[in-house]
Amino acid sequence: MRKLIRYLFLRPVRWLANRLSSNPDRNRVFDALSKLQVKIKTLQGKKGMVLPLDSVNGRFIIFSDQHKGAKNGADDFQLAEPNYIAALKHYYSNNFHLICLGDSEELWENTLSQVKKHNRDSFEAEKQFVSRRTFTKIFGNHDLEWEINPLAENELLEIYNDDIVALEGIILEVTISGKTLSIFCTHGHQGDEQSDGNLFSKFFISKIWAPLQAYLHLNPNTPAYDVTLKTEHNKLMYEWSSEQKGMLLITGHTHQPVFESFTHFERLQRQKDINLYKDIKPSYFNTGCCCFDDGDITGIEIVDGYIKLIKWESTKGITSRVELESTTLESLAIKLNEPSGPIAKPFVTTGNL
């Protein structure tokens, strides 16, 4: 039946895909991020909140893009789940605040009931942070259910046994050596025509369009899967963040780790030529994801005055933490409060890392 439906609808759906495809526009992205930042700071509530960050003892772990599914062949999270749960046990025992930065649930390809049924262990691991009031949930484009569903708070109550509100962003604020540093955390789909339109377009994309593409096995054409879109997204996130004073931006969305505005590939290139990307402002970070096809997960720690890009991997069934990059919050506070010069532009078309 699927083959017949695919044959009948393939051409019109592809035509529609070109009209509805992910299309991050610079002006739209900049406007959306700026408005969200202002709303979080001035109208704390559904949009987000500002949390103080203790530069000495503050501990946060930021994971995104789990894409919890139905434990079937299309579930990108199932291989990574053991590493994810092991990581959460570590962070809970070490008094971290957990931030899930969007696309935690894959609701383009699955119903919410399927996701709840097949991911009880992961939800239980997250629930420990909820009971200690050290859990923040951000929604992304694949789990817009938490924004558009009028019963979302009831669903979250059922999952976590507590009153949880999914936010669009959060800002962590800290003052170090007389310099204020704002750490703006959001999923990163803002301003994208496919993922961030009005309420009707969000409903259409998340409930009709995206599931149709998944059913017909069509490329969903989002930054997580398209290398060109991934690169364009990184450029826009960097350019916007580089224009802000005393602020760094942390997103997910692309599944590609970025640290101090560099992908792994660009760091390797820079090691060969120290002058390459020399004027890059360290204003943009990306968590990567929790659904790599080898089961690894990446995230960003903010701990004891440092910000770190970390990976959790499994070798012979044993999960371990690997520190990939690290720098101090103090150095970032100083660099990001300096007067802005010409904006250098990193990011070249590369693979996932």
C-alpha positions as a Markdown table, in Angstrom:
| # | Residue | x | y | z |
|---|---|---|---|---|
| 1 | Met | 0.0 | 0.0 | 0.0 |
| 2 | Arg | 2.8 | 2.4 | 0.9 |
| 3 | Lys | 4.4 | 1.8 | -2.5 |
| 4 | Leu | 1.2 | 2.6 | -4.3 |
| 5 | Ile | 0.6 | 5.8 | -2.3 |
| 6 | Arg | 4.2 | 6.8 | -2.9 |
| 7 | Tyr | 3.8 | 6.3 | -6.6 |
| 8 | Leu | 0.6 | 8.3 | -6.8 |
| 9 | Phe | 1.8 | 11.2 | -4.6 |
| 10 | Leu | 5.5 | 11.3 | -5.2 |
| 11 | Arg | 5.5 | 14.1 | -7.8 |
| 12 | Pro | 3.0 | 16.4 | -6.1 |
| 13 | Val | 4.7 | 15.9 | -2.7 |
| 14 | Arg | 8.1 | 16.7 | -4.2 |
| 15 | Trp | 6.7 | 19.8 | -5.7 |
| 16 | Leu | 5.3 | 20.8 | -2.4 |
| 17 | Ala | 8.6 | 19.9 | -0.7 |
| 18 | Asn | 10.4 | 22.5 | -2.8 |
| 19 | Arg | 7.9 | 25.1 | -1.6 |
| 20 | Leu | 8.0 | 24.0 | 2.1 |
| 21 | Ser | 11.6 | 23.0 | 2.4 |
| 22 | Ser | 13.8 | 24.3 | 5.1 |
| 23 | Asn | 14.8 | 27.8 | 4.1 |
| 24 | Pro | 16.6 | 29.7 | 6.8 |
| 25 | Asp | 16.4 | 33.4 | 5.8 |
| 26 | Arg | 19.0 | 35.7 | 7.5 |
| 27 | Asn | 16.5 | 38.5 | 8.3 |
| 28 | Arg | 13.9 | 36.1 | 9.6 |
| 29 | Val | 16.5 | 34.2 | 11.8 |
| 30 | Phe | 18.0 | 37.4 | 13.2 |
| 31 | Asp | 14.6 | 38.9 | 14.0 |
| 32 | Ala | 13.3 | 35.7 | 15.6 |
| 33 | Leu | 16.4 | 35.2 | 17.8 |
| 34 | Ser | 16.5 | 38.9 | 18.8 |
| 35 | Lys | 12.8 | 38.9 | 19.7 |
| 36 | Leu | 13.1 | 35.7 | 21.7 |
| 37 | Gln | 16.1 | 37.0 | 23.6 |
| 38 | Val | 14.2 | 40.2 | 24.6 |
| 39 | Lys | 11.0 | 38.3 | 25.6 |
| 40 | Ile | 13.0 | 35.9 | 27.8 |
| 41 | Lys | 14.7 | 38.8 | 29.6 |
| 42 | Thr | 11.6 | 41.0 | 29.9 |
| 43 | Leu | 8.6 | 38.7 | 30.0 |
| 44 | Gln | 9.8 | 35.5 | 31.7 |
| 45 | Gly | 7.2 | 32.7 | 31.4 |
| 46 | Lys | 6.2 | 30.5 | 28.5 |
| 47 | Lys | 8.9 | 31.8 | 26.2 |
| 48 | Gly | 11.7 | 31.2 | 28.7 |
| 49 | Met | 13.5 | 32.4 | 31.8 |
| 50 | Val | 16.7 | 33.8 | 33.1 |
| 51 | Leu | 18.7 | 31.7 | 35.6 |
| 52 | Pro | 21.7 | 32.9 | 37.6 |
| 53 | Leu | 24.8 | 30.9 | 37.1 |
| 54 | Asp | 27.3 | 30.5 | 39.9 |
| 55 | Ser | 30.7 | 30.9 | 38.2 |
| 56 | Val | 32.4 | 28.7 | 40.8 |
| 57 | Asn | 29.8 | 26.0 | 41.7 |
| 58 | Gly | 27.3 | 26.2 | 38.8 |
| 59 | Arg | 26.8 | 22.9 | 37.0 |
| 60 | Phe | 24.7 | 22.4 | 33.9 |
| 61 | Ile | 24.6 | 19.7 | 31.3 |
| 62 | Ile | 23.0 | 20.5 | 27.9 |
| 63 | Phe | 21.8 | 17.7 | 25.7 |
| 64 | Ser | 19.7 | 18.0 | 22.5 |
| 65 | Asp | 18.2 | 16.0 | 19.7 |
| 66 | Gln | 17.6 | 12.7 | 21.3 |
| 67 | His | 14.7 | 12.1 | 18.9 |
| 68 | Lys | 13.2 | 9.5 | 21.1 |
| 69 | Gly | 11.1 | 7.2 | 18.9 |
| 70 | Ala | 9.2 | 3.9 | 18.9 |
| 71 | Lys | 12.1 | 1.5 | 19.1 |
| 72 | Asn | 11.6 | 0.5 | 15.5 |
| 73 | Gly | 13.8 | 0.7 | 12.4 |
| 74 | Ala | 13.3 | 4.5 | 12.1 |
| 75 | Asp | 14.3 | 5.1 | 15.8 |
| 76 | Asp | 17.6 | 7.1 | 15.7 |
| 77 | Phe | 17.8 | 7.1 | 19.6 |
| 78 | Gln | 17.6 | 3.5 | 20.5 |
| 79 | Leu | 21.3 | 2.8 | 20.0 |
| 80 | Ala | 22.3 | 5.9 | 22.0 |
| 81 | Glu | 19.9 | 5.3 | 24.8 |
| 82 | Pro | 22.3 | 3.3 | 27.1 |
| 83 | Asn | 24.9 | 6.0 | 26.8 |
| 84 | Tyr | 22.3 | 8.7 | 27.5 |
| 85 | Ile | 21.0 | 7.0 | 30.6 |
| 86 | Ala | 24.5 | 6.3 | 31.9 |
| 87 | Ala | 25.4 | 10.0 | 31.4 |
| 88 | Leu | 22.3 | 11.1 | 33.2 |
| 89 | Lys | 23.1 | 8.9 | 36.2 |
| 90 | His | 26.5 | 10.5 | 36.3 |
| 91 | Tyr | 25.2 | 14.1 | 36.1 |
| 92 | Tyr | 22.4 | 13.4 | 38.7 |
| 93 | Ser | 24.9 | 12.1 | 41.2 |
| 94 | Asn | 27.2 | 15.0 | 40.6 |
| 95 | Asn | 24.5 | 17.7 | 41.1 |
| 96 | Phe | 24.1 | 19.0 | 37.6 |
| 97 | His | 21.1 | 20.8 | 36.2 |
| 98 | Leu | 19.8 | 19.1 | 33.0 |
| 99 | Ile | 18.7 | 21.2 | 30.0 |
| 100 | Cys | 17.1 | 19.2 | 27.2 |
| 101 | Leu | 17.5 | 21.6 | 24.3 |
| 102 | Gly | 14.8 | 20.5 | 21.9 |
| 103 | Asp | 13.9 | 17.6 | 19.6 |
| 104 | Ser | 14.0 | 15.4 | 22.6 |
| 105 | Glu | 11.0 | 13.5 | 21.3 |
| 106 | Glu | 10.6 | 12.5 | 17.6 |
| 107 | Leu | 6.9 | 13.5 | 17.0 |
| 108 | Trp | 7.1 | 13.9 | 13.2 |
| 109 | Glu | 7.4 | 10.2 | 12.8 |
| 110 | Asn | 5.7 | 8.9 | 15.9 |
| 111 | Thr | 2.6 | 9.6 | 18.0 |
| 112 | Leu | 3.2 | 10.9 | 21.5 |
| 113 | Ser | 1.7 | 7.7 | 23.0 |
| 114 | Gln | 4.3 | 5.6 | 21.1 |
| 115 | Val | 7.1 | 7.7 | 22.4 |
| 116 | Lys | 5.9 | 7.6 | 26.0 |
| 117 | Lys | 5.4 | 3.8 | 25.8 |
| 118 | His | 8.9 | 3.0 | 24.4 |
| 119 | Asn | 11.1 | 5.4 | 26.3 |
| 120 | Arg | 10.1 | 4.9 | 29.9 |
| 121 | Asp | 13.7 | 4.3 | 31.1 |
| 122 | Ser | 14.9 | 7.6 | 29.6 |
| 123 | Phe | 12.0 | 9.5 | 31.0 |
| 124 | Glu | 12.6 | 7.9 | 34.4 |
| 125 | Ala | 16.3 | 9.1 | 34.3 |
| 126 | Glu | 15.2 | 12.6 | 33.4 |
| 127 | Lys | 12.5 | 12.5 | 36.1 |
| 128 | Gln | 15.1 | 12.4 | 38.8 |
| 129 | Phe | 16.2 | 15.9 | 37.9 |
| 130 | Val | 12.6 | 17.1 | 37.9 |
| 131 | Ser | 12.1 | 16.0 | 41.5 |
| 132 | Arg | 15.1 | 18.0 | 42.5 |
| 133 | Arg | 14.0 | 21.1 | 40.5 |
| 134 | Thr | 17.1 | 20.9 | 38.3 |
| 135 | Phe | 15.4 | 20.2 | 34.9 |
| 136 | Thr | 14.6 | 22.5 | 32.0 |
| 137 | Lys | 12.9 | 21.3 | 28.9 |
| 138 | Ile | 13.1 | 23.3 | 25.6 |
| 139 | Phe | 11.1 | 22.5 | 22.6 |
| 140 | Gly | 12.4 | 22.1 | 19.0 |
| 141 | Asn | 10.8 | 21.7 | 15.6 |
| 142 | His | 10.4 | 17.9 | 15.9 |
| 143 | Asp | 8.7 | 18.2 | 19.3 |
| 144 | Leu | 6.5 | 21.3 | 18.6 |
| 145 | Glu | 3.8 | 19.2 | 20.3 |
| 146 | Trp | 4.9 | 20.9 | 23.6 |
| 147 | Glu | 4.1 | 24.3 | 22.1 |
| 148 | Ile | 1.0 | 23.8 | 20.0 |
| 149 | Asn | -0.8 | 21.1 | 22.0 |
| 150 | Pro | -3.2 | 22.8 | 24.4 |
| 151 | Leu | -3.0 | 19.7 | 26.6 |
| 152 | Ala | 0.8 | 19.7 | 26.6 |
| 153 | Glu | 1.1 | 20.4 | 30.3 |
| 154 | Asn | -1.2 | 17.5 | 31.1 |
| 155 | Glu | 1.0 | 15.2 | 29.0 |
| 156 | Leu | 4.2 | 16.4 | 30.6 |
| 157 | Leu | 2.6 | 15.9 | 34.0 |
| 158 | Glu | 1.8 | 12.3 | 33.1 |
| 159 | Ile | 5.4 | 11.7 | 32.0 |
| 160 | Tyr | 7.2 | 13.5 | 34.8 |
| 161 | Asn | 4.7 | 13.5 | 37.7 |
| 162 | Asp | 5.3 | 17.2 | 38.1 |
| 163 | Asp | 4.3 | 20.5 | 36.6 |
| 164 | Ile | 6.6 | 21.0 | 33.6 |
| 165 | Val | 6.4 | 23.8 | 31.1 |
| 166 | Ala | 8.4 | 23.4 | 27.8 |
| 167 | Leu | 10.1 | 26.7 | 27.0 |
| 168 | Glu | 11.5 | 28.1 | 23.8 |
| 169 | Gly | 14.7 | 29.2 | 25.5 |
| 170 | Ile | 16.6 | 29.9 | 28.6 |
| 171 | Ile | 19.4 | 32.4 | 29.5 |
| 172 | Leu | 22.1 | 31.7 | 32.1 |
| 173 | Glu | 23.7 | 34.8 | 33.5 |
| 174 | Val | 27.0 | 35.1 | 35.3 |
| 175 | Thr | 29.3 | 38.0 | 36.2 |
| 176 | Ile | 33.0 | 37.2 | 36.2 |
| 177 | Ser | 35.9 | 39.6 | 36.8 |
| 178 | Gly | 33.4 | 42.5 | 36.4 |
| 179 | Lys | 32.2 | 41.2 | 33.0 |
| 180 | Thr | 28.6 | 40.0 | 32.5 |
| 181 | Leu | 28.2 | 36.8 | 30.4 |
| 182 | Ser | 24.8 | 35.7 | 29.1 |
| 183 | Ile | 24.5 | 32.1 | 27.8 |
| 184 | Phe | 21.5 | 32.0 | 25.5 |
| 185 | Cys | 20.2 | 28.4 | 25.0 |
| 186 | Thr | 17.5 | 27.6 | 22.4 |
| 187 | His | 17.0 | 24.8 | 19.9 |
| 188 | Gly | 18.0 | 26.9 | 16.9 |
| 189 | His | 15.0 | 26.4 | 14.5 |
| 190 | Gln | 13.9 | 30.0 | 15.0 |
| 191 | Gly | 13.3 | 31.9 | 11.7 |
| 192 | Asp | 13.2 | 28.8 | 9.5 |
| 193 | Glu | 10.1 | 28.9 | 7.3 |
| 194 | Gln | 9.5 | 25.2 | 7.7 |
| 195 | Ser | 9.9 | 25.1 | 11.4 |
| 196 | Asp | 9.0 | 28.5 | 12.8 |
| 197 | Gly | 6.0 | 30.0 | 11.2 |
| 198 | Asn | 2.6 | 31.0 | 12.6 |
| 199 | Leu | 0.6 | 28.6 | 14.7 |
| 200 | Phe | -1.2 | 27.1 | 11.7 |
| 201 | Ser | 2.0 | 26.5 | 9.8 |
| 202 | Lys | 3.6 | 24.9 | 12.8 |
| 203 | Phe | 0.6 | 22.6 | 13.2 |
| 204 | Phe | 0.6 | 21.8 | 9.5 |
| 205 | Ile | 4.4 | 21.0 | 9.4 |
| 206 | Ser | 4.5 | 18.9 | 12.6 |
| 207 | Lys | 1.2 | 17.1 | 12.2 |
| 208 | Ile | 0.6 | 16.7 | 8.5 |
| 209 | Trp | 3.5 | 17.6 | 6.3 |
| 210 | Ala | 6.5 | 16.0 | 8.2 |
| 211 | Pro | 4.7 | 12.7 | 8.9 |
| 212 | Leu | 3.7 | 12.5 | 5.3 |
| 213 | Gln | 7.3 | 12.9 | 4.2 |
| 214 | Ala | 8.4 | 10.2 | 6.7 |
| 215 | Tyr | 5.7 | 7.8 | 5.5 |
| 216 | Leu | 6.7 | 8.2 | 1.9 |
| 217 | His | 10.4 | 7.9 | 2.8 |
| 218 | Leu | 11.3 | 11.3 | 1.4 |
| 219 | Asn | 14.3 | 13.3 | 2.6 |
| 220 | Pro | 12.9 | 15.6 | 5.3 |
| 221 | Asn | 15.3 | 18.3 | 4.0 |
| 222 | Thr | 16.3 | 19.8 | 7.4 |
| 223 | Pro | 19.7 | 20.9 | 8.7 |
| 224 | Ala | 20.2 | 17.6 | 10.6 |
| 225 | Tyr | 20.2 | 15.7 | 7.3 |
| 226 | Asp | 21.4 | 18.2 | 4.7 |
| 227 | Val | 25.1 | 19.2 | 4.8 |
| 228 | Thr | 24.5 | 22.5 | 2.9 |
| 229 | Leu | 21.6 | 23.5 | 5.2 |
| 230 | Lys | 23.7 | 22.5 | 8.2 |
| 231 | Thr | 26.5 | 24.9 | 7.1 |
| 232 | Glu | 24.1 | 27.7 | 6.3 |
| 233 | His | 22.5 | 27.3 | 9.7 |
| 234 | Asn | 25.8 | 27.5 | 11.4 |
| 235 | Lys | 26.7 | 30.6 | 9.5 |
| 236 | Leu | 23.5 | 32.4 | 10.5 |
| 237 | Met | 23.7 | 31.3 | 14.2 |
| 238 | Tyr | 27.3 | 32.5 | 14.3 |
| 239 | Glu | 26.7 | 35.8 | 12.5 |
| 240 | Trp | 23.8 | 36.7 | 14.8 |
| 241 | Ser | 25.7 | 35.7 | 18.0 |
| 242 | Ser | 28.8 | 37.6 | 16.9 |
| 243 | Glu | 26.8 | 40.8 | 16.8 |
| 244 | Gln | 25.7 | 40.5 | 20.5 |
| 245 | Lys | 27.8 | 41.9 | 23.3 |
| 246 | Gly | 28.6 | 39.7 | 26.3 |
| 247 | Met | 26.6 | 36.8 | 25.0 |
| 248 | Leu | 27.2 | 33.3 | 23.6 |
| 249 | Leu | 24.6 | 31.2 | 21.9 |
| 250 | Ile | 24.1 | 27.5 | 22.4 |
| 251 | Thr | 21.8 | 25.6 | 20.0 |
| 252 | Gly | 21.2 | 22.1 | 18.7 |
| 253 | His | 19.1 | 21.3 | 15.5 |
| 254 | Thr | 22.0 | 20.5 | 13.2 |
| 255 | His | 23.3 | 17.4 | 15.1 |
| 256 | Gln | 26.8 | 18.9 | 14.5 |
| 257 | Pro | 29.0 | 19.8 | 17.5 |
| 258 | Val | 30.4 | 23.4 | 17.4 |
| 259 | Phe | 32.7 | 24.8 | 20.1 |
| 260 | Glu | 33.8 | 28.5 | 20.2 |
| 261 | Ser | 32.3 | 28.9 | 16.7 |
| 262 | Phe | 34.4 | 26.0 | 15.2 |
| 263 | Thr | 33.4 | 22.6 | 13.9 |
| 264 | His | 35.8 | 19.8 | 14.4 |
| 265 | Phe | 36.9 | 20.0 | 10.8 |
| 266 | Glu | 37.7 | 23.7 | 11.1 |
| 267 | Arg | 39.7 | 23.1 | 14.2 |
| 268 | Leu | 41.8 | 20.6 | 12.3 |
| 269 | Gln | 42.3 | 23.1 | 9.5 |
| 270 | Arg | 43.2 | 25.8 | 11.9 |
| 271 | Gln | 45.9 | 23.6 | 13.5 |
| 272 | Lys | 47.6 | 23.5 | 10.1 |
| 273 | Asp | 47.4 | 27.3 | 9.6 |
| 274 | Ile | 47.1 | 29.4 | 12.8 |
| 275 | Asn | 46.1 | 32.4 | 10.8 |
| 276 | Leu | 43.0 | 30.6 | 9.4 |
| 277 | Tyr | 39.8 | 31.9 | 10.9 |
| 278 | Lys | 42.0 | 34.1 | 13.2 |
| 279 | Asp | 39.3 | 36.8 | 13.7 |
| 280 | Ile | 36.5 | 34.4 | 14.7 |
| 281 | Lys | 34.5 | 35.4 | 17.7 |
| 282 | Pro | 33.9 | 32.5 | 20.2 |
| 283 | Ser | 30.2 | 33.3 | 20.4 |
| 284 | Tyr | 28.5 | 30.2 | 19.0 |
| 285 | Phe | 28.3 | 26.6 | 20.4 |
| 286 | Asn | 26.3 | 23.6 | 19.3 |
| 287 | Thr | 25.6 | 20.5 | 21.5 |
| 288 | Gly | 25.7 | 18.0 | 18.6 |
| 289 | Cys | 23.1 | 15.3 | 19.3 |
| 290 | Cys | 22.1 | 12.2 | 21.2 |
| 291 | Cys | 21.4 | 10.0 | 18.2 |
| 292 | Phe | 24.6 | 9.4 | 16.3 |
| 293 | Asp | 24.4 | 6.1 | 14.4 |
| 294 | Asp | 27.2 | 4.6 | 16.4 |
| 295 | Gly | 25.4 | 5.2 | 19.7 |
| 296 | Asp | 27.6 | 8.1 | 20.8 |
| 297 | Ile | 26.1 | 11.2 | 22.3 |
| 298 | Thr | 27.6 | 14.7 | 22.6 |
| 299 | Gly | 26.6 | 17.6 | 24.8 |
| 300 | Ile | 27.9 | 20.8 | 26.5 |
| 301 | Glu | 28.8 | 21.0 | 30.2 |
| 302 | Ile | 29.0 | 24.2 | 32.1 |
| 303 | Val | 30.9 | 23.2 | 35.3 |
| 304 | Asp | 33.1 | 24.9 | 37.9 |
| 305 | Gly | 33.9 | 27.9 | 35.8 |
| 306 | Tyr | 34.4 | 26.0 | 32.5 |
| 307 | Ile | 32.4 | 25.2 | 29.4 |
| 308 | Lys | 33.2 | 21.9 | 27.8 |
| 309 | Leu | 32.2 | 19.9 | 24.7 |
| 310 | Ile | 31.9 | 16.2 | 25.8 |
| 311 | Lys | 31.1 | 12.9 | 24.3 |
| 312 | Trp | 29.8 | 9.7 | 25.9 |
| 313 | Glu | 30.7 | 6.5 | 24.1 |
| 314 | Ser | 30.6 | 2.8 | 24.7 |
| 315 | Thr | 33.5 | 0.4 | 24.3 |
| 316 | Lys | 32.8 | -3.3 | 24.9 |
| 317 | Gly | 29.6 | -2.4 | 26.8 |
| 318 | Ile | 31.3 | 0.1 | 29.1 |
| 319 | Thr | 30.1 | 3.7 | 28.8 |
| 320 | Ser | 32.7 | 6.5 | 29.3 |
| 321 | Arg | 32.9 | 10.2 | 29.2 |
| 322 | Val | 35.4 | 11.9 | 26.8 |
| 323 | Glu | 36.3 | 15.6 | 27.0 |
| 324 | Leu | 36.6 | 17.0 | 23.5 |
| 325 | Glu | 37.1 | 20.8 | 24.1 |
| 326 | Ser | 37.3 | 23.1 | 27.1 |
| 327 | Thr | 37.7 | 26.8 | 27.9 |
| 328 | Thr | 37.0 | 29.0 | 30.9 |
| 329 | Leu | 33.9 | 31.2 | 31.3 |
| 330 | Glu | 36.1 | 34.0 | 32.4 |
| 331 | Ser | 38.0 | 34.0 | 29.1 |
| 332 | Leu | 34.8 | 34.0 | 27.1 |
| 333 | Ala | 33.3 | 36.8 | 29.3 |
| 334 | Ile | 36.4 | 39.0 | 28.5 |
| 335 | Lys | 36.5 | 38.2 | 24.7 |
| 336 | Leu | 32.7 | 38.6 | 24.2 |
| 337 | Asn | 32.6 | 42.0 | 25.9 |
| 338 | Glu | 35.4 | 43.4 | 23.7 |
| 339 | Pro | 34.4 | 45.9 | 21.0 |
| 340 | Ser | 33.4 | 44.1 | 17.9 |
| 341 | Gly | 35.6 | 44.4 | 14.8 |
| 342 | Pro | 34.9 | 43.0 | 11.3 |
| 343 | Ile | 32.9 | 39.8 | 11.5 |
| 344 | Ala | 35.0 | 36.9 | 10.2 |
| 345 | Lys | 33.0 | 34.0 | 8.7 |
| 346 | Pro | 33.8 | 30.4 | 9.5 |
| 347 | Phe | 32.0 | 27.3 | 8.5 |
| 348 | Val | 32.6 | 25.3 | 5.3 |
| 349 | Thr | 30.6 | 22.4 | 4.0 |
| 350 | Thr | 31.6 | 19.4 | 6.0 |
| 351 | Gly | 30.2 | 16.2 | 7.4 |
| 352 | Asn | 28.7 | 15.7 | 10.9 |
| 353 | Leu | 31.8 | 16.5 | 12.9 |
